[in-house]
Amino acid sequence: MAAAPRRRSPFLGLLPLPERTAITQALRTETVGGLVLLGAAVVALVWANTPWADTYERIRDVHFGIPPLGLDLSVGHWTADGLLTLFFLVAGIELKRELVVGELRTPATAALPVIAAFSGMAVPAAVYAVTATAGGGGPDGWAVPMATDIAFALAVLAVLSTHLPAALRAFLLTLAVVDDLGGILVIAVFFTHDLNFVALGGASAGLAVFYLLQRFRVRGWWWYAPLGLTIWALMYNGGIHATVAGVAMGLILRTTRDEGEDRSPGERTSHLLHPLSAGVAVPLFALFAAGVGVSVTSLGEVFTRPEPLGVVLGLVAGKTVGIFAGTFLAARFTRARLNPELAWADVFALASLAGIGFTVALLIGDLAFPDPAAAAPVKAAVLIGSLTAAVLAAALIRRRNGVYRRLCEEEDRGEDPDGVPDVRQADAVTGR
């Protein structure tokens, strides 16, 4: 007798209680953080376009630190290189948890978000490269439209959706974790110059000590806080963007619980730093990165110069096409399959929402265009592209939310004898 075909495991199906609790907590924090981030961005834009714009620039450019240690940075750089490391540390912990005990621990379940995320980075980069080259520009900013801002995206999703499946939010969170890793790898590989191998050797030794402390179950923040600061400083002086140190330490932190432990070191660290990252570090970065002077001339440059136009098209069109196509191909040609609760229209709405590329996109924009005059239109393009993606995604999400709201209303009115409402059966047939 022929063996029954092996059933493909659904991506983000019914998760165990600890998984559902972890995702719920992450979503709650990021959603609130996204609203704070939005407020900081609005303040920056308004401030930079008032008579007090000079004050904004003076505060952003104030230098302080410890010059003998190579740490004499401006306020803007402290937020980008220092505070943003907390954001990537938390992202590294979330990625480690997904790899060890989450949805990325097996190839069958990891294939869908990984392929979708990398397709969602490759296509926007290609869109930028084609647009910039065709317009006579340079390819320097190819990485700018690759990033998705998880805090902003989750905030938009939370505000607009009341009836959408929880699997959609979980899909976005997992996708963004992989996207964050891709972004930090791009920064480490392509935006690293003038390497100091002595400092990098010291940072590597510090990470080895960090690993040994975890391996031998050494506890106590007084071990890890000074060591983490040392690793960060050495990484910065080594010529690699200092946020890489945050991801590296996040990936080293143990995310499995020993017998008798209420929380793993990764869980404790994420619980402690997540609110600080989402509520302080990322908004402060946005405050000093999003202050772009907006005028008729600068807005015109976004659509007439090839580089900023490539950013806008990459975020709005490239992200949507890349993520949707990557998800479809993964579901079609790998053992992973889309969660039965989701329709392809949901995935398309989510893909358009991923075009909100704010935090990491602005960071890469600064790295790709060190000249402030060249960076200004690119930053404006990030803001315009993210806003356009948010508006388009909002329209799609509201429509999908209406579909699921009607489903809920039909279920409340009663069900057929088979226990399945006719409207749900109709949606399953039509693929709505």
PENOR-V216182 format. One record per residue. N is the residue number from 1. RES is the residue in one letter. SS is DSSP state (A for helix, B for strand, O for the rest). PHI is phi as a letter, one per 40 degrees, with the letter a starting at -180 (* if undefined). OMEGA is omega in whole degrees, -180 to 180 (none if undefined). Layout:
N/RES/SS/PHI/OMEGA  N/RES/SS/PHI/OMEGA
This chain:
1/M/O/*/-178  2/A/O/c/179  3/A/O/c/178  4/A/O/c/180  5/P/O/d/-178  6/R/O/c/-176  7/R/O/c/179  8/R/O/c/-178  9/S/O/c/-180  10/P/B/c/176  11/F/O/c/-180  12/L/O/f/172  13/G/O/c/179  14/L/O/c/-175  15/L/O/c/173  16/P/O/c/-177  17/L/A/d/179  18/P/A/c/178  19/E/A/c/-179  20/R/A/c/179  21/T/A/c/-180  22/A/A/c/-180  23/I/A/c/180  24/T/A/c/180  25/Q/A/c/179  26/A/A/c/180  27/L/A/c/-179  28/R/A/c/-179  29/T/A/c/-178  30/E/A/c/-180  31/T/A/c/177  32/V/A/c/178  33/G/A/c/178  34/G/A/c/178  35/L/A/c/176  36/V/A/c/178  37/L/A/c/178  38/L/A/c/178  39/G/A/c/179  40/A/A/c/179  41/A/A/c/179  42/V/A/c/178  43/V/A/c/-180  44/A/A/c/-180  45/L/A/c/-180  46/V/A/c/-179  47/W/A/c/-177  48/A/A/c/-180  49/N/O/b/176  50/T/O/b/176  51/P/O/c/180  52/W/O/c/-180  53/A/A/c/179  54/D/A/c/178  55/T/A/c/178  56/Y/A/d/-178  57/E/A/c/179  58/R/A/c/179  59/I/A/c/-179  60/R/A/c/-174  61/D/O/c/177  62/V/O/c/-180  63/H/B/b/172  64/F/B/a/-179  65/G/B/i/-179  66/I/B/b/-176  67/P/A/d/180  68/P/A/d/179  69/L/A/c/-180  70/G/O/g/-176  71/L/B/b/176  72/D/B/c/-172  73/L/B/b/173  74/S/B/c/178  75/V/A/d/179  76/G/A/c/179  77/H/A/c/177  78/W/A/c/179  79/T/A/c/-178  80/A/A/c/-176  81/D/A/c/-177  82/G/A/b/-175  83/L/A/c/-178  84/L/A/c/175  85/T/A/c/177  86/L/A/c/178  87/F/A/d/-178  88/F/A/c/173  89/L/A/c/178  90/V/A/c/178  91/A/A/c/178  92/G/A/c/178  93/I/A/c/179  94/E/A/c/178  95/L/A/c/179  96/K/A/c/179  97/R/A/c/179  98/E/A/c/-179  99/L/A/c/-174  100/V/A/c/-175  101/V/O/b/-175  102/G/O/b/-173  103/E/O/c/-180  104/L/O/b/-174  105/R/O/c/178  106/T/O/b/-179  107/P/A/d/-176  108/A/A/c/-179  109/T/A/c/-179  110/A/A/c/-172  111/A/A/d/-174  112/L/A/c/-179  113/P/A/c/-179  114/V/A/c/179  115/I/A/c/180  116/A/A/c/-178  117/A/A/c/-178  118/F/A/c/173  119/S/A/c/178  120/G/A/c/173  121/M/A/b/-176  122/A/A/c/-177  123/V/A/c/176  124/P/A/d/177  125/A/A/c/179  126/A/A/c/177  127/V/A/c/178  128/Y/A/c/-177  129/A/A/c/-180  130/V/A/c/-178  131/T/A/c/-178  132/A/A/c/-179  133/T/A/c/180  134/A/A/c/180  135/G/O/c/179  136/G/O/g/179  137/G/O/c/-180  138/G/O/b/-177  139/P/O/c/-171  140/D/O/d/-175  141/G/O/c/-175  142/W/O/d/-176  143/A/O/c/-175  144/V/A/c/-177  145/P/A/c/-177  146/M/A/c/-167  147/A/O/c/172  148/T/O/b/178  149/D/O/c/-174  150/I/A/c/-178  151/A/A/c/178  152/F/A/c/-176  153/A/A/c/180  154/L/A/c/178  155/A/A/c/178  156/V/A/c/-179  157/L/A/c/-179  158/A/A/c/-178  159/V/A/c/-172  160/L/A/c/-171  161/S/O/b/173  162/T/O/b/-177  163/H/O/b/-179  164/L/O/c/-180  165/P/O/c/178  166/A/A/c/180  167/A/A/c/180  168/L/A/c/178  169/R/A/c/179  170/A/A/c/176  171/F/A/d/-179  172/L/A/c/-179  173/L/A/c/-179  174/T/A/c/178  175/L/A/d/-177  176/A/A/c/178  177/V/A/c/178  178/V/A/c/178  179/D/A/c/178  180/D/A/c/178  181/L/A/c/178  182/G/A/c/179  183/G/A/c/-178  184/I/A/c/176  185/L/A/c/177  186/V/A/c/179  187/I/A/c/-176  188/A/A/c/-174  189/V/A/c/-169  190/F/A/b/-178  191/F/O/b/178  192/T/O/b/-177  193/H/O/b/174  194/D/O/f/-178  195/L/O/c/173  196/N/O/b/-172  197/F/A/c/176  198/V/A/c/179  199/A/A/c/179  200/L/A/c/175  201/G/A/c/177  202/G/A/c/178  203/A/A/c/179  204/S/A/c/177  205/A/A/c/178  206/G/A/c/177  207/L/A/c/177  208/A/A/c/177  209/V/A/c/178  210/F/A/d/179  211/Y/A/c/-179  212/L/A/c/177  213/L/A/c/176  214/Q/A/c/-177  215/R/A/c/-178  216/F/O/c/173  217/R/O/f/176  218/V/O/c/-178  219/R/O/b/179  220/G/O/h/-178  221/W/A/c/-178  222/W/A/c/172  223/W/A/c/-168  224/Y/A/c/-178  225/A/A/c/177  226/P/A/c/180  227/L/A/c/179  228/G/A/c/178  229/L/A/c/179  230/T/A/c/178  231/I/A/c/-180  232/W/A/c/-178  233/A/A/c/179  234/L/A/c/178  235/M/A/c/179  236/Y/A/c/-180  237/N/A/c/179  238/G/O/c/178  239/G/O/g/176  240/I/O/c/-178  241/H/O/d/-170  242/A/O/c/179  243/T/A/c/176  244/V/A/c/178  245/A/A/c/179  246/G/A/c/179  247/V/A/c/-178  248/A/A/c/180  249/M/A/c/177  250/G/A/c/179  251/L/A/c/179  252/I/A/c/-178  253/L/O/d/-179  254/R/O/c/-179  255/T/O/b/175  256/T/O/b/-176  257/R/O/c/171  258/D/O/c/179  259/E/O/c/-180  260/G/O/g/179  261/E/O/c/173  262/D/O/c/180  263/R/O/a/174  264/S/O/c/177  265/P/A/d/178  266/G/A/c/179  267/E/A/c/180  268/R/A/c/-179  269/T/A/c/179  270/S/A/c/179  271/H/A/c/-179  272/L/A/c/-171  273/L/A/c/-176  274/H/A/d/178  275/P/A/c/179  276/L/A/c/179  277/S/A/c/-174  278/A/A/c/-175  279/G/A/c/-176  280/V/A/b/-172  281/A/A/c/-177  282/V/A/c/176  283/P/A/c/178  284/L/A/c/175  285/F/A/c/180  286/A/A/c/-179  287/L/A/c/-177  288/F/A/b/177  289/A/A/b/-174  290/A/O/c/-179  291/G/O/c/-177  292/V/O/b/176  293/G/O/c/-177  294/V/O/b/176  295/S/O/a/178  296/V/A/d/180  297/T/A/c/-178  298/S/A/c/177  299/L/A/c/177  300/G/A/c/180  301/E/A/c/-180  302/V/A/c/-175  303/F/A/b/179  304/T/A/b/177  305/R/O/c/-172  306/P/A/c/-176  307/E/A/c/179  308/P/A/c/177  309/L/A/c/177  310/G/A/c/177  311/V/A/c/-179  312/V/A/c/-179  313/L/A/c/179  314/G/A/c/-179  315/L/A/c/-173  316/V/A/c/-177  317/A/A/c/-176  318/G/A/c/-180  319/K/A/c/-178  320/T/A/c/-179  321/V/A/c/-177  322/G/A/c/-177  323/I/A/c/-179  324/F/A/c/180  325/A/A/c/179  326/G/A/c/178  327/T/A/c/180  328/F/A/c/-179  329/L/A/c/179  330/A/A/c/179  331/A/A/c/-177  332/R/A/c/-169  333/F/A/b/174  334/T/O/b/-180  335/R/O/c/178  336/A/O/c/175  337/R/B/a/-178  338/L/O/c/178  339/N/O/d/-178  340/P/O/d/180  341/E/O/c/-174  342/L/O/b/172  343/A/O/b/180  344/W/A/c/175  345/A/A/c/176  346/D/A/c/-180  347/V/A/c/179  348/F/A/c/177  349/A/A/c/179  350/L/A/c/180  351/A/A/c/178  352/S/A/c/178  353/L/A/c/179  354/A/O/c/175  355/G/O/c/174  356/I/O/c/-178  357/G/O/b/-171  358/F/O/b/-170  359/T/A/d/-176  360/V/A/c/178  361/A/A/c/177  362/L/A/c/179  363/L/A/c/180  364/I/A/c/177  365/G/A/d/177  366/D/A/c/-179  367/L/A/c/-177  368/A/A/c/-178  369/F/O/b/-178  370/P/O/c/179  371/D/O/c/-179  372/P/A/d/-180  373/A/A/c/178  374/A/A/c/-177  375/A/A/c/-175  376/A/A/d/179  377/P/A/c/177  378/V/A/c/176  379/K/A/c/177  380/A/A/c/178  381/A/A/c/177  382/V/A/c/-180  383/L/A/c/-179  384/I/A/c/179  385/G/A/c/179  386/S/A/c/178  387/L/A/c/179  388/T/A/c/178  389/A/A/c/180  390/A/A/c/-180  391/V/A/c/179  392/L/A/c/179  393/A/A/c/180  394/A/A/c/179  395/A/A/c/-180  396/L/A/c/-178  397/I/A/c/178  398/R/A/c/178  399/R/A/c/179  400/R/A/c/178  401/N/A/c/177  402/G/A/c/178  403/V/A/c/-179  404/Y/A/c/176  405/R/A/c/178  406/R/A/c/176  407/L/A/d/-180  408/C/A/c/179  409/E/A/c/178  410/E/A/c/179  411/E/A/c/180  412/D/A/c/-179  413/R/A/c/-179  414/G/O/i/-177  415/E/O/b/174  416/D/O/c/177  417/P/O/d/-180  418/D/O/c/177  419/G/O/g/-178  420/V/O/b/180  421/P/O/c/179  422/D/A/c/-177  423/V/A/c/178  424/R/A/c/177  425/Q/A/c/180  426/A/A/c/179  427/D/A/c/180  428/A/A/c/-180  429/V/A/c/-176  430/T/A/c/180  431/G/O/g/-179  432/R/O/c/none
